[in-house]
């Protein structure tokens, strides 16, 4: 807390010291690292008021879905890739931490005051390194002003009441001297005790598909449903017509239940004849043994209320910017903390016959503090147009709780700095040279710890050049990066199944490049083509993980001899536009060498967890995305925006070996499904309204966990929102906005196939939020 106060004092002192300076503020130019016109980039304003996670904000962008690890944890999935393959940034600096390694850890995110989220669906390794091999997502937090505000003081007060949606409160203040200093303060909280669902928390397949017609048990499905499922032979008391009288009188002589029944009306024991009474349960012709199917819930099957789905999130942030005639410099401090339940999930996949009533709910606790400096200087040196510097220090602690006790805590302490130098434009040619350095220390504690302490250093240099002419745009870029993983002495104990003998340091040298072009083909048509060759080094969990990793229900074992991934990506986009109509279609193919995945060994360890090892195989990812938009002017009826999209993706192993094909299949499990969506947005004066619907198809490309995945039913999510601006002419209040929004209006049992919890935790049912934003 003392660091927060220190940063706040510095920010306020900057404003007070420079308030008397009379500096004319020039118009700011766009930042040096603006995305190329050739990239597949979409910026989404944060107007989805019921967004719970970062993945929710982007759920209507074609090619992007959410991991949906329950309603409280959702990271972006870009073209089937997520985790360490999708770089997450706040104001240009990476915030990847435990959220990249463990799906139940949410990306720290403030849904109230984030200004916008930009997603680059193309490989972005040249700009952001190997962790952007599948794209990048950049959050504009609004903490730092990058141009002077229109008024010297503004404040937004937000109040939201949720009905099966979170309650939220917050305020944002900006105060400035209209010359050279602008300071922002943001405070927000969100809270909900639980979510309601349309039916049962466990999918119907958890009962109907556990026992295949061919016999036996689908153990992978049983574990995913957190069920005790087994088949046992039980003696059939109705198979024999008589009850053995001697055994009835002498039960100690019995070898089992079958000893008490007989086919004979009399029995002779020690020269004595016993008359056996008739068996009242007898049914002629029935077998002596029958199969009994045991199907017990290890975790509860909730009805209409999703148990352990509570959520609380809070943020305090302060940022101050000083503007001068050739640029600006800003500093900020941002603190977020959240805790939430992982619904329907058990850290212990209990053994058969255990006392399931003793099972404890799983909770997640996240605390993050970020300190950042951002500066821009125009004309710093001859031949340079501008220089940008970003420096940040990130401290993130993410931990899992088993009831009130600690299962594990992992701390990520990351220091990163980046310098961008943009050269002066030479005719149509512009470009930027970048240098970056990152140091990350990962330390862990707790009985359920599955990672050693590792220090990772990354040093990179990159260059990007863009050639813009009237009818075309071309770009090229190259990045060289060195990554060093240094294992620290922390007393970490590996499992006896570990593929690693003694943990060793690893170093990787990576080279990535990209080429792209956009060409206008007359007034109506255009085309974009991009090719990239990208590398990603294995992450610390892929190299060194060992022991049970309960959030992914796996005994996870790394392999420190893994090689870097190499993705060769070809992306083609066709464009058509006429009047207010726009249409784009993008096809892509990503060919991976040494694609990293968790492969099933075919064995189970304690608590019935499947034993999986990080492995590599060549893999091809193919997909198609279509977007259409029509703008209509309705005269006095306002404006109407109609849009629609469709996307599909397939992630398939190339020539897998026999073990991969048998245990894991051709396709990775938990793949995103095909989707089809439509959106209608209307605006007239102070009124705004939006109605959207997205259809999620049944998955066709199924992975295996020895047994093939069981696909779940298709579903449609329908959302709506209406708002009205009300101007006020008072001394303190300039206006207010009231809104009503609804989500999952059809109250569908929605279980995204890419969700690891799809069998035990659906998305929340129908929900509403009523809110008001007061502007002063």
CORBELNOR-V62441 format. One record per residue. N is the residue number from 0. PHI is phi in degrees with one decimal (999 if undefined). PSI is psi in degrees with one decimal (NA if undefined). NEAR is the number of other C-alpha atoms within 8 Angstrom. Layout:
# CORBELNOR-V62441
n	phi	psi	near
N	PHI	PSI	NEAR
N	PHI	PSI	NEAR
This chain:
# CORBELNOR-V62441
n	phi	psi	near
0	999	-34.7	4
1	-63.5	-29.9	5
2	-68.4	-36.7	6
3	-61.9	-45.4	8
4	-65.4	-38.9	8
5	-62.8	-45.9	8
6	-63.7	-39.1	10
7	-63.9	-41.1	10
8	-64.5	-40.6	8
9	-61.5	-45.3	8
10	-62.2	-43.9	14
11	-70.1	-34.8	10
12	-68.7	-34.1	8
13	-59.3	-42.8	11
14	-66.3	-43.9	14
15	-69.5	-36.9	8
16	-67.3	-39.3	7
17	-99.7	3.5	9
18	-63.0	-28.6	10
19	-84.9	-13.2	6
20	-69.2	137.2	7
21	-105.8	94.9	6
22	-120.5	127.4	8
23	-77.3	128.5	8
24	-91.6	117.5	10
25	-78.8	167.2	5
26	-70.8	131.5	5
27	-77.4	143.1	7
28	-89.0	166.2	4
29	-67.5	152.7	5
30	-68.4	158.6	6
31	-67.2	-26.8	11
32	-101.5	31.1	6
33	-58.8	141.2	6
34	-64.8	150.5	6
35	-70.1	153.8	7
36	-66.8	-17.0	7
37	-82.9	-26.1	13
38	-66.0	154.5	10
39	-90.0	87.9	8
40	-116.5	134.2	10
41	-131.7	128.9	8
42	-106.8	126.8	8
43	-112.6	117.5	9
44	-67.9	147.8	7
45	-82.8	70.5	12
46	-110.1	6.6	4
47	-90.3	91.8	6
48	-67.2	-19.5	8
49	-96.0	13.6	9
50	-65.0	123.9	9
51	-92.6	-32.8	9
52	-135.9	170.6	14
53	-62.4	-36.9	13
54	-62.8	-35.0	14
55	-63.7	-38.4	11
56	-59.4	-34.6	13
57	-101.8	10.3	13
58	-68.8	-13.9	10
59	-106.8	17.3	9
60	-92.8	127.2	8
61	-58.5	138.0	11
62	82.9	-0.6	11
63	-125.0	125.4	12
64	-127.7	-178.9	14
65	-111.0	146.0	12
66	-64.1	-29.0	15
67	51.3	53.2	16
68	-81.5	71.5	13
69	79.7	176.5	14
70	-73.7	-11.6	10
71	-106.8	-3.6	14
72	-137.1	114.5	14
73	-151.7	110.7	16
74	-104.6	156.1	14
75	-66.0	137.6	14
76	-113.9	111.7	13
77	-104.7	112.5	13
78	52.4	45.0	10
79	78.2	0.9	10
80	-108.4	143.2	9
81	-156.5	-166.8	13
82	62.6	-126.7	10
83	-73.4	-1.5	11
84	-100.4	-5.6	13
85	-124.0	113.5	17
86	-76.8	129.6	13
87	-110.1	127.0	11
88	-130.6	147.4	13
89	-116.2	119.9	11
90	50.6	41.1	8
91	87.0	-1.1	8
92	-118.8	138.2	9
93	-65.6	139.1	8
94	-121.9	20.7	8
95	-63.5	132.7	11
96	-148.7	-132.0	8
97	-63.8	-22.4	10
98	-61.7	-22.0	12
99	-85.0	-17.7	10
100	-107.1	-21.9	9
101	-138.8	119.6	9
102	-65.2	-23.2	13
103	-81.1	-6.6	10
104	-91.5	117.8	11
105	-77.9	155.4	11
106	-73.8	119.4	11
107	-55.5	124.4	9
108	-153.9	133.3	7
109	-102.9	106.4	9
110	-77.0	-8.1	11
111	-84.7	-50.0	7
112	-114.0	1.5	10
113	-58.1	130.4	12
114	-76.6	-44.8	10
115	-163.5	165.1	11
116	-131.3	127.5	15
117	-111.7	127.8	11
118	-116.7	129.7	11
119	-106.5	108.5	13
120	-79.8	-13.0	13
121	-79.1	159.1	10
122	-57.7	128.5	13
123	-120.1	32.1	13
124	-69.4	-32.7	16
125	-58.6	-39.6	15
126	-84.0	-43.3	7
127	-122.9	8.7	10
128	87.6	-175.8	13
129	-60.0	-29.0	11
130	-70.2	-3.0	12
131	-110.3	24.9	15
132	-63.0	-26.0	15
133	-105.7	10.7	15
134	119.1	-178.9	16
135	-144.0	155.7	15
136	-132.3	122.2	13
137	-115.7	127.4	12
138	-100.9	126.1	14
139	-94.1	104.2	10
140	-76.3	-23.0	11
141	78.3	6.1	8
142	-71.3	-37.8	11
143	-104.6	133.9	13
144	-79.5	132.1	13
145	-109.9	2.5	7
146	-154.3	157.4	6
147	-67.4	138.5	12
148	-70.3	159.1	9
149	-69.2	-34.6	5
150	-117.3	156.6	7
151	-76.0	-20.3	10
152	-146.5	130.8	8
153	-141.5	153.1	10
154	-147.5	139.0	10
155	-116.5	127.7	11
156	-114.0	122.9	11
157	-115.3	128.4	12
158	-131.8	126.8	11
159	-134.8	135.2	12
160	-114.3	126.9	11
161	-106.6	144.3	12
162	-120.9	101.1	8
163	60.6	32.1	12
164	-149.6	163.0	12
165	-72.7	144.5	13
166	-78.5	144.4	11
167	-145.1	144.2	13
168	-141.8	150.2	11
169	-179.1	162.9	12
170	-144.7	151.1	11
171	-130.6	128.4	12
172	-121.2	141.9	11
173	-128.4	129.6	12
174	-134.0	136.2	10
175	-150.4	167.7	15
176	-101.7	12.1	9
177	60.6	13.0	11
178	-126.5	-58.3	13
179	-145.0	-5.1	18
180	-132.7	130.7	16
181	-136.1	130.8	16
182	-126.4	137.3	16
183	-120.6	140.8	14
184	-128.3	128.3	12
185	-128.0	131.7	14
186	-136.3	131.2	11
187	-151.6	153.1	13
188	-142.7	149.1	11
189	-137.4	145.9	12
190	-156.3	142.8	11
191	-152.7	143.8	11
192	-83.7	-33.9	7
193	-170.4	165.0	12
194	-111.5	145.4	14
195	-93.3	151.4	10
196	-130.2	159.0	17
197	-64.9	-36.1	11
198	-140.1	-120.5	7
199	-93.4	152.4	10
200	-71.3	-32.4	16
201	-92.9	137.9	12
202	-65.9	154.3	10
203	-61.3	-27.7	6
204	-62.2	-22.2	10
205	-66.3	-15.3	13
206	-110.3	-42.7	8
207	-78.7	-24.1	7
208	-113.5	7.7	9
209	-70.0	-31.4	13
210	-116.8	95.7	9
211	-61.1	154.7	9
212	-61.0	-28.2	4
213	-74.3	-8.9	4
214	108.2	166.6	6
215	80.2	-160.1	8
216	-130.8	137.3	11
217	-79.6	88.2	11
218	-66.5	-33.9	9
219	-63.8	-42.9	9
220	-67.2	-40.1	11
221	-60.2	-41.9	14
222	-68.6	-40.4	11
223	-64.8	-34.8	10
224	-82.9	-4.4	10
225	51.8	62.7	13
226	-121.4	149.0	13
227	-93.7	106.1	13
228	-126.9	125.3	12
229	-158.0	160.3	9
230	-116.4	128.2	10
231	-131.7	152.0	8
232	-83.9	125.9	8
233	-121.6	134.7	8
234	-64.5	135.7	9
235	-93.0	106.8	10
236	-65.3	-16.5	10
237	-91.5	3.4	12
238	-81.4	-20.1	12
239	-116.2	143.4	14
240	-79.0	-14.4	15
241	-130.8	157.6	14
242	-102.3	129.3	13
243	-73.3	112.7	13
244	-67.7	-37.8	12
245	-61.8	-45.1	9
246	-66.4	-33.6	12
247	-61.1	-39.5	9
248	-81.9	-22.1	6
249	-129.8	66.4	8
250	-62.9	-20.4	7
251	-67.4	-19.0	5
252	-82.4	-9.0	6
253	-72.8	141.4	10
254	-97.5	-2.9	6
255	164.1	179.8	6
256	-64.7	-28.1	8
257	-65.0	-21.8	8
258	-66.3	-21.1	10
259	-86.4	0.6	12
260	-128.8	149.3	13
261	-151.1	162.4	11
262	-95.1	-4.0	7
263	-102.3	140.7	8
264	-71.8	-19.2	10
265	-133.9	158.7	8
266	-137.7	143.2	12
267	-114.5	121.4	8
268	-132.4	122.7	8
269	51.0	50.2	4
270	64.6	13.1	5
271	-112.8	133.8	6
272	-94.8	129.2	8
273	-110.4	133.9	10
274	-88.2	121.9	8
275	-91.6	125.3	12
276	-70.2	157.5	9
277	-67.2	143.9	8
278	-84.4	110.2	11
279	-64.5	-17.1	5
280	-90.5	-3.8	6
281	-61.4	133.1	11
282	-129.4	117.2	9
283	-60.9	137.3	8
284	84.0	1.7	5
285	-83.8	148.7	8
286	-71.0	160.6	7
287	-71.5	-29.9	10
288	-129.0	143.4	8
289	-129.2	159.4	9
290	-86.6	135.5	8
291	-115.9	125.5	8
292	-96.2	117.8	8
293	-97.3	126.9	9
294	-140.0	90.2	9
295	-115.3	146.6	7
296	-82.8	123.7	9
297	-76.6	-40.5	11
298	-113.3	156.3	11
299	-64.5	148.1	6
300	-98.8	98.2	10
301	-74.5	152.4	11
302	-120.0	115.5	9
303	67.7	-24.8	10
304	-117.4	127.9	10
305	-85.5	105.0	16
306	-63.5	150.8	9
307	55.7	41.3	11
308	-113.1	22.3	15
309	-64.5	159.5	11
310	-155.3	137.1	14
311	-142.9	135.3	11
312	-141.2	140.1	11
313	-143.7	147.5	12
314	-143.2	140.5	13
315	-131.7	127.1	11
316	-142.1	143.9	12
317	-140.3	131.5	14
318	-143.0	141.4	15
319	-135.7	137.4	17
320	-123.6	133.4	15
321	-108.5	123.4	12
322	-101.8	139.3	11
323	-134.7	178.3	10
324	-64.6	-20.9	8
325	-117.4	14.5	7
326	160.2	-151.2	11
327	-158.2	161.3	12
328	-140.3	135.6	11
329	-136.6	149.5	12
330	-128.3	151.1	13
331	-149.5	154.9	15
332	-132.3	138.0	14
333	-141.7	124.1	11
334	-123.3	126.8	11
335	-127.1	143.0	14
336	-146.2	145.6	12
337	-150.9	152.9	12
338	-143.7	143.0	11
339	-158.3	162.0	12
340	-94.3	150.2	13
341	-100.3	103.0	15
342	-68.6	140.0	13
343	67.2	13.0	15
344	-114.7	140.0	11
345	-118.8	132.0	11
346	-69.7	-18.8	10
347	-117.1	112.9	7
348	-83.1	81.7	12
349	-58.3	148.5	9
350	-71.2	164.5	8
351	-57.9	137.0	5
352	80.9	4.5	4
353	-71.6	165.2	6
354	-84.6	96.1	6
355	-69.3	-17.8	8
356	-65.5	-19.7	4
357	-85.2	-2.0	5
358	-60.9	140.2	10
359	-113.0	143.6	8
360	-70.4	153.5	14
361	-99.3	131.1	15
362	-124.9	157.8	12
363	-124.3	135.5	14
364	-123.3	126.4	13
365	-128.0	131.3	14
366	-130.9	129.5	11
367	-137.1	134.2	12
368	-126.7	133.4	11
369	-133.1	132.0	11
370	-119.5	129.8	11
371	-139.2	148.7	11
372	-127.8	136.0	12
373	-135.9	132.8	11
374	-141.3	147.7	11
375	-137.2	133.5	11
376	-129.8	124.9	11
377	-91.2	146.0	9
378	49.9	54.2	11
379	-70.9	-34.7	9
380	-145.6	163.4	6
381	-56.2	140.1	5
382	73.7	-0.5	7
383	-107.5	132.2	12
384	-81.5	-41.5	13
385	-164.5	162.0	13
386	-130.9	140.7	15
387	-127.5	138.7	13
388	-129.1	131.5	12
389	-129.8	129.5	13
390	-133.9	137.6	11
391	-148.9	155.6	12
392	-128.0	122.1	11
393	-120.0	127.1	13
394	-120.7	114.9	11
395	-126.6	127.9	12
396	-117.8	120.9	12
397	-123.7	126.7	13
398	-139.1	151.4	12
399	-106.1	140.1	12
400	-118.6	140.9	13
401	-112.4	97.6	12
402	65.0	-126.0	8
403	-92.7	-6.8	5
404	-95.3	157.3	6
405	-85.1	125.5	11
406	-86.2	-47.9	12
407	-163.2	158.3	13
408	-136.7	132.8	13
409	-124.4	129.7	12
410	-107.2	131.1	12
411	-114.5	112.6	14
412	-110.7	111.1	11
413	-122.5	127.5	11
414	-116.4	127.7	11
415	-139.7	146.2	12
416	-141.2	143.3	11
417	-143.6	133.4	11
418	-118.8	127.1	11
419	-117.1	130.5	13
420	-121.8	113.8	13
421	-99.9	122.7	13
422	-79.6	160.5	11
423	-66.3	147.0	8
424	-64.8	131.2	9
425	-113.7	95.8	6
426	60.7	-123.2	4
427	-86.9	2.8	8
428	-100.2	128.5	10
429	-136.7	158.2	12
430	-171.5	177.0	11
431	-145.0	141.9	13
432	-109.3	133.1	11
433	-126.9	143.2	11
434	-127.3	134.1	11
435	-140.4	151.2	12
436	-143.3	134.6	11
437	-137.2	135.7	11
438	-123.5	128.1	11
439	-132.0	128.1	11
440	-112.8	124.7	12
441	-113.8	122.3	11
442	-129.2	147.2	10
443	-136.5	152.8	12
444	-142.3	165.6	8
445	111.7	155.7	9
446	-68.7	-22.9	7
447	-103.5	40.0	9
448	-80.8	133.7	11
449	-128.2	9.9	10
450	-132.1	141.9	11
451	-78.1	172.5	12
452	-77.6	128.9	13
453	-138.3	135.8	12
454	-106.3	127.5	12
455	-119.6	128.6	11
456	-116.9	140.3	11
457	-134.3	129.5	12
458	-128.4	132.7	11
459	-145.0	152.0	12
460	-133.3	138.4	11
461	-145.9	158.2	13
462	-138.0	139.2	12
463	-132.8	131.9	12
464	-126.8	141.0	11
465	-129.6	133.9	12
466	-115.1	113.2	10
467	-112.8	125.7	9
468	-126.3	176.3	7
469	-58.8	-41.0	4
470	-107.5	1.3	6
471	-157.2	162.2	10
472	-144.3	134.5	13
473	-130.9	146.1	12
474	-142.8	159.7	13
475	-151.1	149.2	11
476	-154.1	155.6	12
477	-144.2	142.7	12
478	-137.5	135.4	15
479	-117.2	133.0	11
480	-140.3	140.7	12
481	-119.6	130.2	11
482	-123.6	130.1	12
483	-123.0	123.8	11
484	-104.6	116.9	12
485	-113.1	116.4	10
486	-78.5	129.4	11
487	-96.5	152.7	8
488	-76.9	106.3	6
489	-132.6	9.1	6
490	71.2	19.0	4
491	-68.9	131.5	8
492	-107.3	126.9	4
493	-83.7	156.0	7
494	-72.3	158.0	7
495	-67.5	-15.9	4
496	-87.5	0.3	5
497	-60.1	140.3	10
498	-77.9	-17.0	8
499	-94.4	137.3	9
500	-85.5	-74.5	5
501	-111.6	133.7	4
502	-70.0	134.9	8
503	-127.2	153.9	7
504	-68.1	149.9	8
505	-132.4	146.3	8
506	-133.2	142.4	8
507	-134.9	139.8	9
508	-112.9	124.3	8
509	-121.7	141.5	10
510	-130.2	129.5	10
511	-134.9	146.5	13
512	-148.7	162.0	13
513	-147.8	151.0	12
514	-137.0	139.9	11
515	-157.5	160.7	12
516	-153.3	147.7	12
517	-124.8	128.6	13
518	-128.7	131.2	10
519	-87.5	122.3	10
520	-103.7	76.3	8
521	83.3	-165.3	6
522	-81.5	-19.0	5
523	-107.8	-25.2	8
524	-121.3	156.5	11
525	-154.5	165.6	12
526	-148.2	144.3	12
527	-125.2	139.2	13
528	-135.8	129.8	12
529	-135.3	137.6	14
530	-127.3	136.1	11
531	-141.6	147.5	13
532	-122.4	112.4	11
533	-124.9	146.9	15
534	-124.0	145.7	14
535	-134.9	130.6	13
536	-79.2	148.5	11
537	-58.7	141.5	11
538	-83.0	172.7	7
539	-67.1	-31.5	10
540	-70.6	-35.3	9
541	-69.4	-27.6	13
542	-89.1	-44.3	13
543	-122.7	-6.2	14
544	-57.8	145.7	13
545	-161.6	146.2	13
546	93.6	173.5	12
547	-63.4	132.1	11
548	-115.2	90.3	11
549	-69.3	-27.7	9
550	-66.8	-21.9	9
551	-109.6	12.6	8
552	48.7	51.1	10
553	-147.0	142.8	12
554	-82.5	100.1	14
555	-92.8	124.5	15
556	-126.1	119.6	16
557	-81.6	176.9	15
558	-145.2	109.5	13
559	-74.8	0.2	11
560	-98.0	10.1	5
561	-65.6	151.5	9
562	-100.3	162.4	7
563	-65.7	150.5	10
564	-76.8	148.8	13
565	-130.5	121.6	12
566	-115.1	125.2	13
567	-108.3	113.2	11
568	-116.0	130.6	13
569	-120.0	127.5	11
570	-133.9	126.5	13
571	-126.0	129.9	11
572	-125.4	129.4	11
573	-103.4	137.4	11
574	-122.1	140.3	11
575	-141.6	133.2	10
576	-148.6	135.5	10
577	-151.4	129.1	7
578	58.7	-125.3	4
579	-97.5	11.8	9
580	-103.9	135.2	10
581	-132.8	138.3	11
582	-138.6	133.7	11
583	-137.4	144.9	11
584	-136.0	127.3	11
585	-122.8	124.8	11
586	-113.1	141.8	11
587	-142.9	155.3	11
588	-141.7	122.3	11
589	-114.4	115.1	11
590	-102.6	113.6	11
591	-98.3	131.9	13
592	-99.2	133.2	10
593	62.3	42.0	12
594	-63.1	130.6	11
595	-89.2	133.8	11
596	-153.4	158.7	7
597	-87.2	113.5	9
598	-101.8	137.6	11
599	-79.9	132.0	14
600	-82.0	-15.2	9
601	91.8	-0.8	8
602	-114.0	159.1	7
603	-120.3	148.4	8
604	-107.8	-162.2	9
605	-56.3	149.8	5
606	59.9	24.7	8
607	60.5	27.7	10
608	-79.7	132.5	12
609	-66.7	138.2	13
610	-86.5	117.0	14
611	-126.7	144.2	12
612	-118.5	144.0	13
613	-71.5	124.3	14
614	-130.9	177.2	10
615	-136.2	143.6	9
616	-156.3	157.9	11
617	-73.2	138.4	13
618	-142.7	145.2	13
619	-120.0	129.8	12
620	-110.9	122.2	12
621	-123.8	151.2	11
622	-168.1	171.4	12
623	-142.5	137.7	11
624	-133.3	132.9	13
625	-126.5	130.6	12
626	-129.9	135.6	12
627	-134.3	145.8	11
628	-147.8	138.6	12
629	-133.0	123.5	10
630	-100.5	133.0	10
631	-127.6	131.8	8
632	-97.5	121.4	8
633	-103.5	17.0	8
634	63.8	-123.3	6
635	-67.8	-14.3	5
636	-82.4	-0.4	7
637	92.8	-152.8	11
638	-122.1	150.8	12
639	-133.0	131.3	12
640	-116.6	119.4	12
641	-109.2	133.8	11
642	-145.3	156.3	11
643	-151.5	156.2	11
644	-150.2	160.7	12
645	-146.4	143.2	12
646	-147.4	151.6	13
647	-150.2	149.3	11
648	-147.3	147.8	14
649	-138.0	124.1	11
650	-114.2	104.7	12
651	-128.0	134.3	10
652	-69.8	141.7	11
653	-92.8	119.1	9
654	45.9	58.8	5
655	-67.6	152.1	11
656	-72.5	173.5	6
657	-62.9	-37.7	6
658	-66.7	-43.7	8
659	-61.5	-46.3	12
660	-63.0	-38.2	10
661	-76.7	-45.1	9
662	-85.9	-38.3	14
663	-116.4	-13.1	16
664	77.9	-177.8	14
665	-78.2	-30.8	11
666	-110.0	149.9	13
667	-71.6	145.5	12
668	-70.2	164.2	10
669	59.1	41.6	9
670	-80.4	144.8	13
671	-62.5	147.3	11
672	-90.4	168.8	14
673	-66.4	143.3	12
674	-134.2	154.3	11
675	-142.0	123.2	11
676	-133.5	157.6	12
677	-143.9	150.2	11
678	-144.0	136.9	12
679	-123.5	122.2	11
680	-122.5	129.3	11
681	-124.8	141.7	11
682	-144.3	131.5	11
683	-149.5	109.2	10
684	58.4	-125.8	5
685	-80.4	-4.1	8
686	-96.0	141.1	10
687	-138.3	142.8	11
688	-147.9	150.4	11
689	-146.6	139.5	11
690	-135.4	128.0	11
691	-138.2	151.5	11
692	-145.2	139.9	11
693	-133.5	127.2	12
694	-99.4	124.3	11
695	-104.5	114.5	12
696	-77.2	163.6	10
697	-68.4	136.3	11
698	-67.7	132.7	12
699	-99.9	-29.0	6
700	-98.3	101.3	7
701	-106.2	135.6	14
702	-88.1	-175.9	13
703	-133.5	151.9	14
704	-130.6	63.5	11
705	69.8	-60.0	11
706	-84.6	148.2	9
707	-71.6	145.9	9
708	-55.8	146.8	10
709	-97.7	114.5	8
710	-71.3	149.5	9
711	-106.7	169.3	9
712	-66.8	150.8	7
713	-67.2	159.8	9
714	-153.9	163.9	11
715	-126.9	128.1	11
716	-102.7	124.1	13
717	-118.6	126.0	12
718	-124.1	155.3	12
719	-148.9	155.6	12
720	-155.6	138.9	11
721	-138.0	139.3	11
722	-145.8	160.1	11
723	-143.7	130.7	10
724	-84.8	133.2	10
725	-122.4	106.2	9
726	-72.3	141.7	7
727	-128.0	141.2	8
728	-110.1	63.7	7
729	-114.8	171.1	6
730	-69.4	-25.8	5
731	-116.3	-27.8	5
732	-113.5	123.4	11
733	-90.7	-22.8	11
734	173.0	168.8	12
735	-145.4	157.4	13
736	-124.7	129.5	11
737	-112.7	146.8	12
738	-148.0	159.1	11
739	-135.4	128.8	11
740	-129.3	153.6	13
741	-137.2	143.3	12
742	-127.2	150.8	13
743	46.4	54.3	13
744	-64.1	-23.2	13
745	-84.4	-1.0	8
746	53.0	49.8	9
747	-81.0	148.0	12
748	-79.2	89.7	11
749	-99.6	117.5	11
750	-131.8	90.4	13
751	-58.0	134.6	11
752	-64.3	-27.8	14
753	-81.2	-0.7	12
754	-80.6	126.3	12
755	-63.3	-19.4	11
756	-104.0	21.3	12
757	-60.9	-29.2	12
758	-83.5	-15.4	14
759	-124.9	-7.1	15
760	-151.2	101.0	13
761	-75.0	170.0	15
762	-67.2	157.6	11
763	-57.8	151.3	14
764	-76.7	-161.2	15
765	-55.5	130.8	14
766	-142.3	155.9	13
767	-135.8	152.1	12
768	-133.4	131.9	14
769	-116.0	128.5	11
770	-150.2	167.2	11
771	-142.0	139.0	11
772	-117.9	119.6	11
773	-102.3	127.5	11
774	-111.3	129.4	11
775	-128.1	NA	9
